[in-house]
Amino acid sequence: MAEIKRISDPAEVQAIARQWKKEGLSIGIVPTMGYLHDGHRSLIHRACAENDRVIVSDFVNPIQFGPTEDLDKYPRDIEADTKLCSEEGVDIIFNPAPEDMYGAEGSFLTSVAVDKITKVLCGKTRPTHFQGVCTVVNKLFNISKADRGYFGQKDAQQLAVIRKMVKDLNIDIEIIGCPIIREEDGLAKSSRNKYLSAEERQAALVLSRSLRNARKALEEGERDADKLREAITAEIKTEPLSDIDYVSVVDAETLEDVSGKIQRSILVALAVKIGNTRLIDNFSFEL
């Protein structure tokens, strides 16, 4: 196996990808913001199993952060990320600087936006977030020329938005969603878990616990979306360190709120601040 290449220049990655395509090789891309954990590893592992060549982007994308969000303190460790990618058999770790992706300040004039489904859930309190996500993901698809893109179900709204964007814009790539990877105690793996103190880390278990109880209720026949939402909210509020952003029961495809009787597949999603750290979690339930 060839040694992994760490490249910052988009044109260089694009040239390599173009040659791979000429050779008839399939390409997978795993877009990440780095500080890789076992959740990322699961995406990378699958990508390497299903493609001849794999590119992992390792880029903290500034245009998906709001002005009061944690861009400057977002954790980074490119050496550890490169080691993990090398262990999994990745061919290229693409680690550009913001100027590599967007040029000199003020020179980048193009953006990609998906309407409607970006206005709900996380989009309510992060109004510019998904435009930044869609713009960078489009760039990554164009740079990598990938046949398949791998995304985690933990970011369920992001996955839905990217699928909609790919469908609407006829982008020639298959989007593959991969299951949430959790700690042994149930907490969803996240780069932001690093911010939690020991007390906050324990408090954060209320997210997965409330969702686990909600799934159990659904499996036992509960079909009232409002009761489900109220039960989750009540349980989270028992944790003094929690501050709820949203608790939502939505249509699994359109992300529209579901009220009253549940008659189709749903996504149960929440975002909660534990201390100063905003965490998300979710599960899908098919009917």
Residue pairs with C-beta under 8 A, 6 or more apart in sequence:
1 89
2 91
3 86
4 82
4 85
4 86
4 90
4 91
4 92
4 93
5 16
5 91
5 92
5 93
6 78
6 82
6 92
6 93
6 95
7 13
7 16
7 92
7 93
7 94
7 95
8 94
8 95
8 96
8 97
8 100
9 96
9 100
10 94
10 96
10 100
10 101
10 139
10 143
13 55
13 92
13 94
13 143
13 144
14 142
14 143
14 144
14 145
16 92
17 27
17 53
17 55
17 143
17 144
17 145
17 146
18 145
20 27
20 52
20 53
20 145
21 27
21 145
25 52
25 53
26 50
26 51
26 52
26 53
26 147
26 148
27 51
27 52
27 53
27 54
27 55
27 144
27 145
27 146
27 147
27 148
28 47
28 48
28 50
28 51
28 53
28 54
28 55
28 146
28 147
28 148
28 149
28 150
29 47
29 54
29 55
29 56
29 57
29 140
29 141
29 144
29 146
29 148
29 149
29 150
30 40
30 43
30 44
30 47
30 54
30 55
30 56
30 57
30 149
30 150
31 57
31 136
31 137
31 140
31 149
31 151
32 40
32 43
32 56
32 57
32 58
32 59
32 81
33 58
33 59
33 60
33 61
33 74
33 191
34 58
34 59
34 60
34 75
34 76
34 77
34 78
34 81
34 95
34 191
35 74
35 75
35 76
35 77
35 80
35 81
35 191
35 194
36 44
36 58
36 80
36 81
36 84
36 85
37 181
37 189
37 190
37 191
38 181
38 189
39 152
39 154
39 180
39 181
39 188
39 189
39 190
40 84
40 152
41 84
41 88
41 181
42 152
42 178
42 179
42 181
43 150
43 151
43 152
43 178
44 54
44 56
44 84
44 85
44 88
44 90
44 150
45 88
46 150
46 176
46 178
47 54
47 148
47 150
48 54
48 88
48 89
48 90
50 148
50 176
51 147
51 148
53 91
53 92
54 89
54 90
54 91
54 92
55 90
55 91
55 92
55 93
55 94
55 144
55 146
56 81
56 85
56 90
56 92
56 93
56 94
57 93
57 94
57 95
57 140
57 144
58 78
58 81
58 93
58 94
58 95
59 94
59 95
59 96
59 101
59 136
60 71
60 74
60 76
61 101
61 132
61 133
61 136
62 71
62 98
62 102
62 132
63 102
63 111
63 128
63 131
63 132
63 135
63 136
64 128
64 129
64 130
64 131
64 132
64 133
64 136
65 71
65 74
65 129
65 132
66 126
66 127
66 128
66 129
69 126
70 192
70 195
74 191
75 191
75 194
78 93
78 95
81 93
81 95
82 93
85 93
94 140
94 143
94 144
101 136
101 139
102 108
110 135
111 131
111 132
111 134
111 135
112 131
112 134
112 135
112 138
112 165
112 169
113 130
113 131
113 134
114 130
114 134
114 161
114 164
114 165
114 168
117 123
117 157
117 160
117 161
117 164
117 254
117 255
118 129
118 130
118 131
118 157
118 161
120 157
120 248
120 250
120 255
120 256
120 257
121 157
121 246
121 248
121 250
121 255
121 269
121 271
122 129
122 130
122 157
122 245
122 246
122 271
122 280
123 129
123 130
123 157
124 246
125 245
125 246
125 271
130 157
130 158
130 161
133 158
133 161
133 162
134 161
134 162
134 165
137 149
137 162
137 165
138 165
138 169
138 171
140 146
140 149
141 149
141 171
141 173
146 173
147 173
147 174
148 173
148 174
148 175
148 176
149 162
149 173
149 174
149 175
149 176
150 176
150 178
151 158
151 159
151 162
151 175
151 176
151 177
151 178
152 159
152 177
152 178
152 179
152 180
152 181
153 159
153 177
153 178
153 179
153 180
153 282
153 284
154 180
154 181
154 188
154 189
154 190
154 280
154 281
154 282
155 280
156 267
156 269
156 282
156 284
157 255
157 269
159 175
159 177
160 253
160 255
162 175
163 175
165 171
166 173
166 175
180 188
180 189
180 281
180 282
180 283
181 188
181 189
182 188
182 189
182 208
183 189
185 205
185 208
186 205
186 208
186 209
186 212
187 193
187 201
187 204
187 205
187 207
187 208
188 207
188 208
188 279
188 280
188 281
190 279
190 280
192 277
192 278
192 279
193 201
193 204
193 277
193 279
195 275
195 276
195 277
196 204
196 274
196 275
196 277
197 275
199 241
200 241
200 274
200 275
200 277
203 239
203 240
203 241
203 242
203 274
203 275
204 274
204 277
204 279
206 235
206 236
206 238
206 239
206 242
206 272
207 236
207 270
207 272
207 279
207 281
208 281
209 235
210 231
210 232
210 235
210 236
210 270
211 232
211 268
211 270
211 281
211 282
211 283
213 231
213 232
213 235
214 228
214 231
214 232
214 268
214 283
215 268
215 283
215 285
217 228
217 231
218 228
218 262
218 285
222 228
223 261
223 262
223 263
224 260
224 261
224 262
225 249
225 258
225 259
225 260
225 261
225 262
225 266
226 259
226 260
228 249
228 262
228 268
229 247
229 248
229 249
232 247
232 268
232 270
233 244
233 247
236 242
236 244
236 247
236 270
236 272
237 244
239 274
241 274
241 275
242 272
242 273
242 274
243 272
243 273
243 274
244 270
244 271
244 272
244 273
245 270
245 271
245 272
245 273
245 278
246 269
246 270
246 271
247 269
247 270
248 257
248 267
248 268
248 269
248 270
249 257
249 258
249 262
249 266
249 267
249 268
250 256
250 257
250 258
250 266
250 267
250 269
251 258
251 264
251 265
251 266
251 267
252 264
252 265
252 266
252 267
252 284
252 286
253 265
255 267
258 264
258 266
262 287
263 287
264 287
265 284
265 285
265 286
265 287
266 284
266 285
266 287
267 282
267 283
267 284
268 282
268 283
268 284
268 285
269 280
269 281
269 282
270 280
270 281
270 282
271 278
271 279
271 280
272 278
272 279
272 280
273 279
